[in-house]
Amino acid sequence: MLDRIREGSQSLVVKVILVLIALTFALAGIGGYITNQPEPSVAVVNGEEISRVEFDRAVENERSRQKEQFGDFYDTLATDPAFNQRLRSQVLDDLVNQKLVELFAREAGLRVSDDQVKAAIREIGAFQVAGQFDNTSYQMTLSGLGYTPDGFAELMRRDLARTQLLQAMVNSEFALPSETAAVQRLVNQKRSGSYATMPLEQYLNTVEVTEAEIEQWYQNNQQAFAVPEQVKVEFVALDADAVAESVEVDESVVREWYDNNQANYETPDRYRFAHILIEGEDEAAQQEAQEVLAKLTEGADFAEMAAQYSDDIFTAETGGDLDFIEQGTMDPAFDEAAFALKDVGEMTGVVSTSFGYHIIKLTDFEAGSSTSFEEVRDEIVADMREDRVKQAYYELQQQVSELAFDIPDTLKPVAEETGLAVRESDWFSRNNAPSALNHPAALQRVFNRDFIDERLNSDLIEVTDKQAVVVRVVDFKTASIKPLEDVRAQVLDNLRTEKAQAAARDDAEAIAAKLRAGEPVQVELTAIDAVDRRSSQIPRAVLQSLFEQAVPAADAVQVAVTELTNGDLSIVQLTDVVDGEVDETMQAQMADQLVNSYIQQSYGAFIEALREQADIEVRLDSSGNIREQE
């Protein structure tokens, strides 16, 4: 403990480490830097690598964020391979963007001083106790996670520099009152006009289709009738939750475990100390310590003396507080003197250690406690069940793997020995796989051509932490195009719809031209009177067309043709536009929205410019594997 105190007071490196770790908690999450082992890179940006461990950690962080956002619905989303692929792709894009900003900040000469880092760490709540930075908590976290001080310090410096750059961009955006008023007038705008609908049905009954047109349409749109490669498989599915149903825990075993591990449920007495450190080993240091002790004996305030005289810069500001510490963690001389104190408020004399002279005060004491068996019984049972389920599931995985390997051309022995059911699928493609196989790792294996040709059992494929499968391809169909004979009705329907829509559009455009020219038309127009953008009185497509049209000139109209969701065509006429009212109470909110929009636009343009000038090599393929480098 005193080693860390002394290093914290004298070593610049440790000061930087202390600052950097807390800020990383706030910016990126502490888990991202737990390991320093060399890892393959998922991308290279202007010669600098993004490691696989960094990518995997970012993916897990994003999964956790989305799970918190979507709740139980996330479990449904997570079973969709396309969703997982989009998530991983987005995370990789974000990491590339972060790296680009980091490199730009470095080239721009942005630097972070030691004082900035130190100040930042002291403001992080994760390392504060009662609103004050707690050195013990910080040091324990640093030691427990095994950080390399220099490497971690450099990572944090880069985070801070990148944040400085982005904050400068954010703080440079603003919105004028005239802008917010103009946006309100636009958003709250009301428009008038009229519309008429040309029902598609009346044209479908009139169109004629020839055999040559059917053939030509089929040839031009063959991709619409493409059938992807398909497989039929048999497989066995392993589920840890199913294994859990057969796991029981004997009550006597639970009690025995508690009796053998009672120390886990006992809290020892806790002692809290404050100290004043006078560094040095000479007589002058000892004399100074004696003078401080004399003042304390005469009634001086310990906290004030610590602030004035202590050479421990991390605790001097908090009255020399060392928080609660365990016996045996301190320098032996310090430890012996401190734990000899019995009453709160009692103080030692001058204690000599290898780091200087200390005056130690017992500031708080908490008696230990013991938790009864009844209080922790359910917790022990849950832990024991979890351990036994993991072991049973692991043993089942090993048994299935061995059986599938020993007799590789059938899964029947697996079923006979384990009781698992062999399930056979219908034909499926990558897009409609059975739920048990709907995972990138399983699909990659199933649709591997060598695996298809072998018709042998796969290795055990883990699709989640609790689920795995062994699969064997039974049959295979190559990708194909459905013949015209099989899709004639669909082709005919699509062709008739296209020709009907074309005829309806021709008539609609002719009517629109007459309306623009001020000529009478033979269709009934439905009036639109002063509707806003949120109106539900008219079809959505009509409303959208009405507000997309330019404001008509004096004594003129704007007319457009739009398609409704059911395929009908509508002629939409805009005759009048009235600016919306400006709500003064909404000005501040509108200004914030505008500024946020400007920030997003600026950031997007900034990233786009960096990407255009950057050399980016993505080494991660669509299946999540790193491509081999030449």
C-alpha positions in Angstrom: 0.0 0.0 0.0 2.7 2.5 1.0 4.7 1.5 -2.1 1.8 2.8 -4.1 1.4 5.9 -2.1 5.0 6.8 -2.4 5.1 6.0 -6.1 1.9 8.1 -6.6 3.6 11.0 -4.9 6.9 10.8 -6.8 6.4 9.0 -10.1 5.1 11.0 -13.1 4.3 7.7 -14.9 2.0 6.5 -12.1 0.3 9.9 -12.0 -0.5 9.6 -15.7 -1.8 6.0 -15.2 -4.1 7.1 -12.4 -5.6 9.8 -14.6 -5.9 7.7 -17.6 -7.7 4.7 -16.1 -10.7 6.7 -14.8 -11.2 8.6 -18.0 -11.2 5.4 -20.0 -14.0 4.2 -17.7 -16.1 7.2 -18.9 -15.1 7.1 -22.6 -14.7 3.5 -23.6 -15.5 1.2 -20.8 -12.9 -0.5 -18.6 -13.1 -3.9 -20.3 -11.6 -2.7 -23.5 -8.0 -2.6 -22.1 -7.9 -5.7 -20.0 -5.5 -7.6 -22.1 -2.3 -6.6 -23.8 -1.7 -9.9 -25.6 -0.9 -9.6 -29.3 -4.0 -10.1 -31.4 -4.7 -10.4 -35.1 -6.0 -7.2 -36.6 -9.5 -6.8 -38.1 -8.6 -3.6 -40.0 -5.6 -1.4 -40.8 -6.1 2.4 -41.0 -3.3 4.4 -42.5 -0.9 1.7 -41.3 -2.3 1.4 -37.8 -4.1 -1.8 -36.7 -7.4 -2.3 -35.0 -7.0 -5.5 -33.0 -9.4 -8.4 -32.9 -9.7 -8.1 -29.1 -10.6 -4.5 -29.4 -13.2 -5.3 -32.0 -14.7 -8.2 -30.0 -14.9 -6.0 -26.9 -16.6 -3.2 -28.8 -19.2 -5.8 -30.2 -20.0 -7.0 -26.7 -20.4 -3.5 -25.5 -22.8 -2.7 -28.3 -24.7 -5.9 -27.7 -25.0 -4.9 -24.0 -26.2 -1.4 -25.0 -28.8 -2.8 -27.4 -30.0 -5.4 -24.9 -30.6 -2.7 -22.4 -32.4 -0.6 -25.0 -34.6 -3.4 -26.5 -35.1 -5.6 -23.4 -36.5 -9.0 -24.0 -37.0 -8.2 -27.7 -33.3 -8.2 -28.2 -33.1 -12.0 -27.8 -35.4 -12.3 -30.8 -33.2 -9.9 -32.8 -30.0 -11.7 -31.8 -31.2 -14.9 -33.5 -31.2 -13.2 -36.9 -27.8 -13.7 -38.7 -28.4 -10.6 -40.8 -28.9 -8.5 -37.6 -25.7 -9.8 -36.1 -23.8 -9.2 -39.4 -25.1 -5.6 -39.5 -24.2 -5.0 -35.9 -20.6 -6.3 -36.4 -20.3 -4.2 -39.6 -21.5 -1.1 -37.8 -19.1 -1.6 -34.9 -16.2 -2.1 -37.3 -17.1 1.1 -39.1 -17.3 3.0 -35.8 -13.8 1.7 -34.8 -12.4 2.8 -38.2 -13.9 6.2 -37.7 -12.5 6.5 -34.2 -9.1 5.6 -35.5 -9.3 8.2 -38.3 -10.2 10.9 -35.8 -7.4 9.8 -33.4 -4.8 10.0 -36.2 -6.1 13.4 -37.4 -5.9 14.7 -33.8 -2.3 13.5 -33.6 -1.3 15.1 -36.9 -3.0 18.3 -35.8 -0.7 18.4 -32.8 -3.4 18.0 -30.1 -1.7 17.0 -26.9 -3.0 16.2 -23.4 -0.9 17.4 -20.4 -0.3 15.4 -17.3 -2.3 18.0 -15.3 -5.3 17.5 -17.6 -5.1 13.7 -17.2 -4.8 14.0 -13.4 -7.7 16.4 -13.2 -9.9 14.2 -15.3 -9.4 11.1 -13.2 -10.2 12.9 -10.0 -13.6 13.8 -11.5 -14.6 10.2 -12.3 -17.3 8.9 -10.0 -16.1 5.3 -10.3 -13.0 6.2 -8.3 -14.6 8.5 -5.7 -15.7 7.8 -2.2 -17.9 10.3 -0.6 -17.3 12.7 -3.5 -13.5 12.4 -3.2 -11.0 10.5 -5.3 -10.0 7.3 -3.5 -6.5 6.1 -4.3 -7.0 2.7 -2.7 -10.0 1.8 -4.9 -8.1 3.0 -8.0 -4.9 1.1 -7.2 -6.9 -2.2 -6.4 -8.6 -1.9 -9.8 -5.4 -1.2 -11.6 -3.7 -4.2 -10.0 -6.6 -6.5 -10.4 -7.0 -5.9 -14.1 -3.2 -6.2 -14.8 -2.7 -3.0 -16.7 0.6 -2.1 -18.2 1.1 1.5 -17.0 2.8 2.9 -20.1 0.6 1.2 -22.6 -2.6 2.2 -20.8 -1.4 5.7 -20.4 -0.9 6.0 -24.1 -4.3 4.6 -24.9 -5.9 7.2 -22.6 -4.0 10.1 -24.0 -5.2 9.2 -27.4 -8.8 9.0 -26.1 -8.5 12.5 -24.6 -6.9 14.0 -27.7 -9.8 12.6 -29.8 -12.3 13.9 -27.4 -10.8 17.4 -27.5 -11.0 17.4 -31.3 -14.7 16.3 -31.3 -15.6 18.8 -28.6 -14.1 21.6 -30.7 -16.3 20.5 -33.6 -19.4 20.3 -31.4 -18.8 23.7 -29.7 -18.4 25.5 -33.0 -22.0 24.9 -34.1 -24.8 27.3 -33.4 -28.3 28.3 -34.6 -29.5 31.9 -35.0 -32.9 32.9 -33.8 -33.9 33.7 -37.4 -33.0 30.1 -38.4 -35.1 28.6 -35.7 -38.1 30.8 -36.5 -37.7 30.0 -40.2 -37.7 26.2 -39.4 -40.8 26.6 -37.3 -42.6 28.4 -40.1 -41.7 25.6 -42.4 -42.5 22.7 -40.0 -45.8 24.2 -39.0 -46.7 25.1 -42.6 -50.2 24.4 -43.9 -51.1 23.7 -47.5 -54.3 23.5 -49.6 -55.1 21.9 -52.9 -57.0 18.9 -54.2 -56.4 15.4 -55.5 -58.0 12.7 -57.6 -57.2 9.0 -57.7 -57.0 6.7 -60.7 -57.9 3.2 -59.5 -55.5 0.6 -60.9 -58.3 -2.0 -61.0 -60.2 -0.2 -63.9 -57.0 -0.5 -66.0 -56.2 -4.1 -65.1 -59.4 -5.2 -66.8 -58.5 -3.5 -70.1 -54.8 -4.5 -70.6 -53.9 -7.3 -73.0 -50.8 -9.4 -72.7 -49.2 -11.5 -75.5 -47.1 -14.6 -75.1 -44.1 -12.8 -76.5 -44.4 -10.1 -73.8 -44.6 -12.8 -71.1 -41.5 -14.5 -72.4 -39.6 -11.2 -72.6 -40.7 -10.1 -69.1 -39.5 -13.4 -67.7 -36.1 -13.1 -69.4 -35.7 -9.5 -68.2 -36.6 -10.4 -64.6 -35.1 -13.8 -64.0 -33.4 -12.7 -60.9 -36.8 -12.4 -59.2 -37.2 -16.1 -59.6 -33.8 -17.2 -58.5 -33.7 -20.1 -56.0 -30.6 -20.0 -53.8 -28.7 -23.2 -53.1 -30.5 -25.4 -50.6 -29.7 -28.3 -48.3 -31.5 -30.9 -46.3 -29.7 -31.9 -43.1 -30.0 -34.0 -40.1 -28.8 -32.7 -36.8 -28.8 -33.0 -33.0 -29.1 -29.9 -30.9 -27.6 -29.5 -27.4 -29.2 -27.1 -24.9 -27.8 -26.3 -21.5 -31.2 -25.3 -20.3 -32.5 -28.8 -21.1 -29.5 -30.2 -19.2 -30.4 -28.0 -16.2 -33.8 -29.7 -15.8 -32.1 -32.9 -14.8 -29.6 -31.4 -12.4 -30.4 -31.6 -8.7 -28.5 -30.5 -5.6 -28.6 -32.5 -2.4 -29.4 -30.4 0.7 -26.7 -32.1 2.8 -24.1 -31.2 0.2 -25.2 -27.5 0.4 -24.8 -27.5 4.1 -21.4 -29.2 4.0 -20.2 -26.7 1.5 -21.3 -23.8 3.8 -19.6 -25.4 6.8 -16.4 -25.8 4.9 -16.4 -22.3 3.5 -17.8 -20.2 6.4 -14.9 -17.8 6.0 -16.6 -16.6 2.7 -19.6 -15.5 4.7 -17.8 -13.7 7.5 -16.8 -10.1 7.4 -13.7 -9.3 9.5 -13.4 -6.2 11.6 -12.6 -3.1 9.5 -10.2 -0.3 10.4 -10.0 3.1 8.8 -6.9 5.2 9.2 -5.5 8.6 8.3 -1.8 9.4 8.2 0.7 12.2 7.8 3.8 11.2 5.9 7.1 13.1 6.2 9.4 11.7 3.6 13.1 11.2 4.2 15.4 9.2 6.5 17.5 11.9 8.0 17.2 13.6 11.4 15.6 16.7 9.8 12.6 14.6 8.6 12.3 12.9 12.0 12.5 16.2 13.7 9.7 17.6 11.5 7.6 14.6 12.2 8.1 15.1 16.0 7.1 18.8 15.7 3.9 17.8 13.8 3.1 15.2 16.5 3.6 17.8 19.2 1.1 20.1 17.6 -1.4 17.3 17.3 -0.8 16.4 20.9 -1.6 20.0 21.8 -4.9 19.8 20.0 -4.2 20.7 16.4 -6.6 19.3 13.8 -5.3 16.2 12.2 -6.8 16.9 8.8 -5.4 20.4 8.7 -1.9 19.1 9.7 -2.1 16.5 6.9 -3.0 19.1 4.4 -0.2 21.4 5.5 2.6 18.9 6.2 2.0 15.5 4.6 4.1 14.6 1.6 1.4 12.1 0.3 -0.2 14.3 -2.3 -3.0 11.9 -2.9 -4.3 11.8 0.7 -3.2 15.2 2.0 -6.2 16.9 0.3 -8.6 14.5 2.2 -7.1 14.9 5.6 -4.7 12.0 5.2 -7.5 9.5 4.8 -6.4 6.0 3.7 -9.9 4.5 3.8 -10.5 1.0 5.3 -7.5 -1.2 4.9 -6.8 -4.9 5.8 -4.1 -6.0 8.2 -1.0 -7.2 6.4 -1.3 -5.0 3.3 0.9 -2.2 4.6 4.6 -1.7 5.3 5.3 -4.0 8.4 6.2 -1.1 10.7 3.2 0.9 9.6 1.0 -2.1 9.9 2.1 -3.0 13.4 1.7 0.5 14.7 -1.7 1.2 13.0 -3.4 -2.0 14.1 -2.2 -1.6 17.7 -4.6 1.4 17.9 -7.9 0.3 19.7 -10.1 3.4 20.1 -11.4 5.6 17.3 -9.5 8.9 17.5 -6.4 7.3 19.0 -3.1 8.3 17.4 0.3 6.7 17.2 3.6 8.4 17.8 6.1 8.9 15.0 6.5 5.6 13.1 9.6 5.0 11.0 9.3 3.1 7.8 11.4 2.7 4.7 9.5 5.5 3.1 9.7 8.1 5.8 8.1 9.0 9.1 4.3 8.6 9.7 1.8 9.7 12.3 -1.2 7.4 12.1 -4.7 7.9 13.4 -7.6 5.4 13.8 -10.6 7.3 12.3 -13.3 4.6 12.1 -14.0 1.0 13.1 -16.6 -1.5 11.9 -17.2 -4.7 13.7 -17.2 -7.8 11.6 -20.3 -9.9 11.0 -21.4 -13.4 9.9 -24.1 -14.5 7.5 -26.2 -17.5 8.5 -26.8 -20.6 6.4 -30.4 -19.7 5.9 -29.6 -16.3 4.4 -27.2 -17.7 1.8 -28.7 -21.1 1.2 -30.5 -20.2 -2.0 -27.4 -18.4 -3.3 -25.2 -21.5 -2.7 -27.8 -23.8 -4.3 -27.9 -21.5 -7.4 -24.1 -21.4 -7.7 -23.8 -25.2 -7.3 -26.6 -25.8 -9.8 -24.9 -23.5 -12.3 -21.5 -25.3 -11.8 -23.1 -28.7 -12.2 -25.0 -27.7 -15.2 -21.9 -26.3 -16.8 -20.0 -29.5 -16.1 -22.9 -31.7 -17.3 -23.2 -29.7 -20.4 -19.5 -29.8 -21.1 -19.5 -33.6 -20.6 -22.4 -33.9 -23.0 -20.6 -31.8 -25.6 -17.5 -34.1 -25.3 -19.6 -37.3 -25.5 -21.5 -36.0 -28.6 -18.3 -34.9 -30.3 -16.6 -38.2 -29.8 -19.5 -40.2 -31.0 -20.0 -38.0 -34.1 -16.3 -38.4 -34.9 -16.1 -42.1 -34.3 -19.0 -42.9 -36.6 -19.0 -40.0 -38.9 -21.7 -40.9 -41.5 -24.7 -41.1 -39.2 -26.0 -39.4 -36.0 -28.0 -42.5 -34.8 -25.3 -43.6 -32.3 -25.3 -40.1 -30.8 -29.0 -40.3 -30.3 -28.8 -43.9 -28.8 -26.1 -43.0 -26.4 -27.2 -39.6 -25.2 -31.0 -39.6 -25.7 -30.8 -36.6 -27.9 -33.3 -36.5 -30.9 -32.0 -36.6 -34.4 -34.0 -34.0 -36.3 -34.2 -33.9 -40.1 -35.0 -30.6 -41.8 -36.9 -29.7 -44.9 -35.1 -28.0 -47.8 -33.7 -24.6 -46.7 -31.4 -21.9 -47.9 -29.2 -19.5 -45.9 -32.2 -17.2 -45.6 -34.7 -19.5 -44.0 -32.7 -22.0 -41.9 -34.3 -23.8 -38.9 -33.8 -21.8 -35.7 -31.4 -24.2 -34.3 -29.1 -23.7 -37.3 -29.8 -20.0 -37.9 -26.4 -18.8 -36.9 -23.3 -17.7 -38.9 -21.1 -20.5 -37.7 -23.6 -23.2 -38.4 -24.6 -21.8 -41.8 -21.0 -21.3 -42.9 -20.4 -25.0 -42.2 -23.6 -26.3 -43.7 -23.1 -24.5 -47.0 -19.4 -25.3 -47.3 -19.1 -27.3 -50.6 -16.5 -29.7 -49.3 -18.7 -30.4 -46.3 -21.7 -30.9 -48.5 -19.8 -33.4 -50.7 -18.4 -35.4 -47.8 -21.9 -36.0 -46.2 -20.1 -36.6 -42.9 -20.9 -35.3 -39.4 -19.7 -31.9 -38.5 -17.6 -31.0 -35.4 -19.6 -29.6 -32.5 -20.7 -26.1 -33.5 -21.4 -23.7 -30.7 -24.2 -21.3 -31.7 -24.6 -19.6 -28.3 -23.1 -20.0 -24.9 -25.8 -22.5 -24.1 -26.6 -24.1 -27.4 -24.6 -26.3 -29.9 -25.3 -28.5 -32.8 -23.8 -31.4 -34.8 -25.1 -31.5 -38.3 -24.8 -33.6 -41.5 -25.9 -32.8 -45.0 -28.4 -35.3 -46.3 -29.1 -33.7 -49.7 -28.2 -30.6 -51.7 -29.6 -28.5 -54.5 -27.6 -26.0 -56.5 -28.8 -22.4 -57.1 -31.3 -22.2 -60.0 -33.9 -20.2 -61.7 -37.5 -21.3 -61.6 -38.7 -22.2 -65.0 -41.3 -20.1 -66.7 -43.9 -22.8 -66.5 -43.8 -22.7 -62.7 -44.0 -18.9 -62.4 -46.2 -18.1 -65.4 -49.1 -16.9 -63.2 -46.8 -14.6 -61.3 -45.2 -13.2 -64.4 -48.6 -12.6 -66.0 -49.8 -10.8 -62.9 -46.7 -8.6 -62.6 -46.8 -7.8 -66.3 -50.5 -6.9 -66.3 -49.9 -4.7 -63.2 -47.0 -2.9 -64.9 -49.0 -2.2 -68.1 -52.0 -1.1 -66.1 -49.9 1.3 -64.0 -48.3 2.7 -67.2 -51.7 3.3 -68.7 -53.0 4.9 -65.5 -49.8 7.1 -65.3 -50.3 8.3 -68.9 -53.9 9.3 -68.1 -52.8 10.9 -64.8 -50.0 12.9 -66.5 -52.5 14.1 -69.1 -54.9 15.3 -66.4 -52.0 17.0 -64.6 -50.9 18.8 -67.7 -54.5 20.2 -68.1 -54.6 21.3 -64.5 -51.3 23.2 -64.9 -52.7 24.9 -68.0 -55.9 25.8 -66.2 -58.0 23.7 -68.4 -61.1 21.8 -67.2 -60.7 18.1 -66.4 -63.2 15.2 -66.4 -62.3 13.8 -63.0 -63.7 14.6 -59.6 -61.2 16.4 -57.4 -61.3 16.0 -53.6 -60.5 19.3 -51.8 -57.6 19.6 -49.4 -58.1 22.5 -47.0 -55.1 23.8 -44.9 -53.6 20.5 -43.8 -50.4 20.3 -41.9 -47.6 17.6 -42.1 -49.2 15.5 -39.4 -52.7 15.3 -41.1 -54.4 11.9 -41.3 -57.3 13.1 -43.4 -55.8 12.2 -46.7 -53.6 9.3 -47.9 -50.1 9.5 -46.7 -48.6 9.4 -50.2 -50.8 12.3 -51.2 -49.8 14.3 -48.2 -46.2 13.7 -48.9 -46.5 14.8 -52.5 -48.4 17.9 -51.4 -45.5 19.0 -49.2 -42.8 18.0 -51.6 -44.0 20.3 -54.3 -42.5 23.8 -54.7 -44.6 26.8 -53.6 -46.7 27.8 -56.6 -46.2 31.3 -58.1 -49.0 33.8 -58.0 -52.1 32.7 -60.0 -50.5 29.3 -60.7 -50.8 25.8 -59.4 -48.3 23.0 -58.8 -49.4 19.5 -59.9 -47.7 16.1 -59.4 -48.5 12.5 -60.0 -47.8 10.0 -57.2 -48.3 6.3 -56.6 -50.3 5.0 -53.6 -49.3 2.0 -51.5 -52.0 -0.1 -53.2 -50.7 0.7 -56.7 -53.4 3.4 -57.5 -52.2 6.7 -59.1 -53.1 10.1 -57.7 -53.0 13.5 -59.2 -52.1 16.0 -56.4 -52.7 19.7 -56.9 -51.1 22.4 -54.7 -52.9 25.7 -54.7 -52.0 27.6 -51.5 -49.2 27.6 -48.9 -49.5 29.4 -45.5 -46.5 29.7 -43.3 -46.8 28.2 -39.8 -46.8 30.1 -36.6 -43.7 30.7 -34.5 -44.1 29.5 -31.0 -41.6 31.5 -28.8 -41.7 28.8 -26.1 -40.4 26.3 -28.6 -37.5 28.4 -29.8 -34.9 27.0 -27.4 -35.9 23.4 -28.1 -35.8 24.1 -31.9 -32.4 25.7 -31.6 -31.1 22.6 -29.8 -32.5 20.3 -32.5 -30.9 22.5 -35.2 -27.5 22.5 -33.5 -27.7 18.7 -33.1 -28.5 18.4 -36.8 -25.6 20.7 -37.8 -23.2 18.7 -35.6 -24.3 15.4 -37.2 -23.9 16.9 -40.7 -20.4 18.4 -39.8 -19.2 15.1 -38.2 -20.5 13.1 -41.2 -18.8 15.3 -43.7 -15.6 15.3 -41.6 -15.5 11.5 -41.4 -16.3 11.2 -45.1 -13.4 13.5 -45.9 -11.1 11.5 -43.7 -12.2 8.2 -45.3 -11.7 9.5 -48.8 -8.1 10.4 -48.0 -7.3 7.3 -45.9 -5.8 3.9 -46.7 -8.2 1.5 -45.1 -7.8 -2.3 -45.3 -10.7 -4.3 -43.8 -9.5 -7.8 -42.9 -12.8 -9.1 -41.5 -15.0 -11.0 -43.9 -18.8 -11.2 -43.8 -18.6 -14.4 -41.6 -16.5 -12.7 -38.9 -13.3 -14.4 -39.9 -10.0 -12.6 -40.5 -8.7 -13.0 -44.0 -5.3 -14.6 -44.3 -2.6 -12.1 -45.2 -0.1 -12.8 -47.9 
